Amino acid sequence: MKRSLVLAALLATGFSLPALAQTPAAPLPSAPGSGASGADTAGADAAGADTAGVANPTGSSKIAVIAFQVAVGRTNEFQRDFLDLQKKWGPRQQQLKAEGAELDNETKQLQAQSSTLSESDRFTRTQALSDKKKDFEQKFNDARTDYQQDLQNLYNTAASKVYDVLASYAQKNGYTLVLDIATQQTAVMYAIETTNITQAVIDAYNAKSGVPAPAQPVNAPLPAAPTGKQ
């Protein structure tokens, strides 16, 4: 019974990651943590370092915020590559669903016939079905691990290139510090809309890449955003 519940859970969830919610371009935190960790500020520190020497007429700091993970996920190039990843994994996902459905049917048949089977036959068939379920769970977990690794690689590659555009944009516009507001433990408690450069960086990246917008944008599941330049 316990293994049947595990199998049902696997079939229900699929091996894809949860979809990224429709995060607004300016996701200001409503209840931030007490402070930012070194990992949270690493990206901002790197951005600040890249802008050293930029002329600042007022001599004061010029600060911007960005939802970095959102920016990566909304670039035309990432959207295109994510759709390609989904196409690559589609057949394998369908195969797993079919195998899972077959195991579910076999389980129901064994339960329905259990009272008419001899103890020996019931034991043999139950053991065989249990072995098939173990094999399926291993295959499922392997597929999920491989998919997540492909997705992580896709994101890391895109994030590195988006960071380069972010650093260039910040430098050209005289920003001395850029804070990531996409993390849950961001130290940013308040920021006005005009300081948010998320969409500006997305637009700058799309212009640089030359990749057209997809016909239908997707909610791409994203791993955690890297800190600093990759």
N, C-alpha and C positions, 0 to 999 in steps of 0.2 A: 504493500500500500504506500509506504513512504517513497519508494522509487517511482511509483506511478505519479505521485504528487510532484516530484522533481521533474519528471518528464513533461508533465502538463505545464509547469512553470516555464520550462525551456521553450516549449512550443508557443506559449502565449507571448513571451517577451521578444522572440527573434534574436538574432545576434548583432543587430545594429544598435548603436548607441542612442540615448535619448536625443531628440531633436532640440536644437538650440531655440529657445523661445524668441519671439519677435521682440528683441531688446531694442528700445528706442535709441536713437543716435546719441542721446544725452542722458545716460542712465545714472543720475545722481543718487548716491546711497542715502537711504532714509535712516538707517541705524548702523553707522560704521563702527569698527572696532576702536579700541582706545588709542591705537597708534599703528603705524605701518612697520612691518618687519623689513629686514634687509632685503629679502627677496622682492617685496612689494615695491621698494624704491630703487631697485637696481636698474630697471629700464629707464626711470626718470633721471637717475644720476648719469647714465650713459648718454642720454639725450642732451643733458646739460653740458657734459664734457665735449660733445661734438659741436656745440654752439659757441665754444670758447673763442673769443676774439671777434665776435660779431659786433658790429657797431650798434650802439644803443644810444640814441640822441639824448634821452632823459637820464641815462646813467642808472636807471632803476631796473629791477628784475621784471621780466615779462614772462608770465606763466600761462600755460595752456593745459587743458585736460583732454584725454582721449580714451575711448572705450576700445582698447587695442584688439581684444579678441573679436569684438563686433566688426571692427574695421577689416580684419583679415577675412572673416567669414562673408563679408558683403562685397568683396572685390569681385569683379567679373571673372578674373582668372581662377580664383578659388572656386567660385560657383561652377564654372565649366569643368574644372578638374574633379570636383566632388561628384558631379553628375556622371562623369566617366568612371569614377570609382564605383558608383552604385550599379552602373551597367556591368562592370567587371564582376561584381559579386552577386548580381541578380540570379544567375543560373544556379550557383551553389546554394544560395538561400532557398530557392524553390525546391531544390533537391532535398535539402534537410527537412523542409516542411512536408514533402511527400513521404519521406522515410518516417518521420514522426507520426504522421497520420496513419501509416500502415501499422506501426507498432501499437498505436492506440486501438485500432480495429482488432488486432490480434489479442490484445489484453481483454477487450470486451467479449470476444468469442470464447476465450478460455474461461472467463467468469461465467458465461452463460452455459457452457458445457461442463463445468466443474462437477456438478452433481451426478453426471452420467459417466464420468471417467473413472477408471480404476485408480487406486491410490498410486500405483506405479506410473501409469500414463500421466496422471495429473502432476506428479513430481517431475517427470522428464520434461513435459511441455513447459511447466513453470520455470524450471531451471534454464531451458533453452531461451525462453522469452527474456528472462532476467539477464542472460549473457548478451542478448541482442540490444537490450536497453543500455547496458554498460558501454557497449561499443558505440552506440549512437551518442550517448552523453559525451564520450571522449571526442568523437568526431565534431560534435557541436561546439565543445569548448575550444578545440583546436581552431575551428573556423572563426569563432569569435575573437580569439587572440590574434589570429592573422589579420582579420579585418581591422581591429583596433590599431595594430601596428602600421598597416597601410595608411590609415587615417592620421595617425600621429606623424608619420613621415610627410604626408601631404601638408599637414598644418605647419610643421616645422619649416619646411621649404618656403611656404607662402609667408609665414611670419617673419622670416629673415629678410625677405625682399620688401615686405611692407615696412619693416623697421628702417631699412635704408631710405625709403621714400619719406618716412616720418622724420628722420634725422635731417635730411636735405630740406624738407619743408620748414622745420623749426629753425634751421640755420638761416634760410633765406628771409624768414619773417621775423627774425630777431628774438625768438623765444629762448630764454635762458634755462627754463625748466618745463618739462612736460610730465604730467602725472597720469598714471593709468587708473581710470575709475571703473574698470570692468571687474576688478578683483573685489571679493567680499570684504577684505580687510583693508581697503583703501583708507588712507588718512584724510581724504578730502571730505569735508563735512558740508561745504557749500561752494558752488561755482555758478557764475552767471552763464547764460547760454553762449554769449559771444566768446567765451574762453574755450569752448568745446571745438576741437579741430578734427573730430572723427570723420565727418563727411568730407571735409576738405582733403584729408589724407586719402580717403577712398577715391575721390575724384582725381587726385594727383596720380595715384597708382594706376587707375584705369586708363588715364591719358598716356602714361608712360608705357604700359603693357600693350595697349592697342587692342585688347580683347573686348569684343562687343558684349553688351549685356545679354544674359540668357533670355530666351522667350518667356520662361516662367522661373522666377527666382525660387530658390529652395532654402529650407531651414536646415543648414548644415550642422551636424553635431560636431562640436569642437573639443579637443583636449584642452588642458590648462594652458594658458598663454605663457610662453617663455619669458624670462626676465632678461632684459638687455638684448644686445645684438647677438644673434646666433652664429 
